[in-house]
Amino acid sequence: MASTPAPAYDQLTPPSSGSPIRFENGLPVVPNDPIIPFIRGDGTGVDIWPATQRVLDAAVARAYGGERRIEWFKVYAGDEACELYGTYQYLPQDTLTAIEQYGVAIKGPLTTPIGGGIRSLNVALRQIFDLYCCVRPCRYYTGTPSPHKRPQDLDVIVYRENTEDIYMGIEWEASDPVCVELIAHLNDVVIPANGKLGKRTIPAGSGIGIKPVSKAGTQRHVRKAIQHAMKLEGAKRHVTLVHKGNIMKFTEGAFRDWGYELATSEFREVCVTERESWILDNLARNHGLSVEDNARLIEPGYDSLTPEKKAAVDSEVKEVLAAIGESHGYGKWKSMVLVDDRIADSIFQQIQTRPQEYSVLCTLNLNGDYISDAAAAVVGGLGMAPGANIGDHAAIFEATHGTAPKHAGLDRINPGSVILSGVMMLEFMGWQEAADLITNGISASIVNGQVTYDLARLMEPRVEPVSCSGFAEAVISHFGGGS
């Protein structure tokens, strides 16, 4: 069978050695010499990327003694791409071709373009490669300055849906004639035809945005979150569906419902919902408990319900016990993945007041954007917050902070976000030994006060900051952990 011809590049030459990462059933198949495209990034990317590459290469060499190595392939996006490819060429085809060919990429921070037809390079990459899961771990490294008394209690992973919701960018400016026509059609035809919206109307002069949430998009995203939780242990085998379904019932509420549907069908053998766990636990505590008394325990105000609603709760108890009483009962559910849901505004409180109760937070696009940044603030800020965008055929690991151009070239910025994104990339590739070395090195560097200025100025007592490159060297020197 003839081999597939290598793709043509306009301005780039791929490495002469190394192999591509390919995907099978949504999972990476990684050779010992993967070619990984990297985007240096704008602004402080000039400092952050060399520090990151130094750490990643050192960890791989230390962990595998030459048996494995990364072949780096420099590609371009953002302002640096315009310098090579021309004005407004923020995301050249060469870069897209390289990511498609090699499967996994990593990038520094990118400037949001002014002009050129692209709203956000990050969003564009997610949509082009259908990277539907944005994954943001938020964990605390001992010694990191934090505004919270017990930041170590927060250890969560935010799974943010990346391709739907209002971030699809389907919107119209208020003065757009299409928008004016759309409002008229909604007010005159669509809203009255609903029959349940009363006299509601969209005010003239409104901008309009559309919030699509699909069953397929929801369930592939929730699937990734559950699969992640299955790799965890103990109470961390827990997925929380975060939504605002009490208000947006057919988008956010559907996200919740479709998530539960997936958990109780495709993952039935390994998942239990919160209400199911209550029913099973009630019976385990009292083997003679009647259906009605069990229902009374799981439904506040049960005795005040109408007969029809009481019957519905009773039926729920009977169905759960009949379906999974044997397979999940008698405490077996406690080792399974617990799936529950929380209202989005409640989660903002609870990651601060009861953080130890949560593990994997599975959200839609907008909620996940807010929650991931809020969680990062608890554990020390975006300077230490990694991120990944993962799909079935590609994955891109990235900085979660901006370009900070005023600090560019000064060798002082914190490279932690991109280094930790590199840790995520190594874990995704199955190179856990190298990832663990870097985690050890970062932890020990912070404990020893070898940190960049953003953390040094907040430490008590204050410490003398190290440079961006100096932090990288500190991390490498502490691969074994300790001082």
Buried (B, 14 or more C-beta within 10 A) or exposed (E): EEEEEEEEBEEBEBBEEBBBBBBEEEEBBBBEBBBBBBBBBBBBBBBBBBBBBBBBBBBBBBBBEEEBBBBBBBBBBBBBBBEEBEEBBBBBBBBBBBBBBBBBBBBBBBBBBEEEEEEBBBBBBBBEBBBBBBBBBBBBBEBBBBEBEEBBBBBBBBBBBBBBBBBBEEEBEEEEEEBBEBBEEBBEEEBBEEEEEEEEBBEEEBEBEEBEBBEEBBBBBBBBBBBBBBEBEEEBBBBBBBBBBEEBEEBBBBBBBBBBBBBBEBBBEBBBBBBBBBBBBBBBEEEEBEBBBBBBBBBEEBEEBEEEEBEEBBEBBBEBBEEBBEEBBEEBBBEBBBBBBBBBEEBBEBBBEEBEBBBBBBBBBBBBBBBBBBBBBBBBBBBBBBBBBBBBEBBBBBBBBBBBBEBBEBBBBBBBBBBBBBBBBBBBBEBEBBBBBBBBBBBBBBBBBBBBBBBBEBBEEEBEBBBBBBBBBBBBBBBEEEE
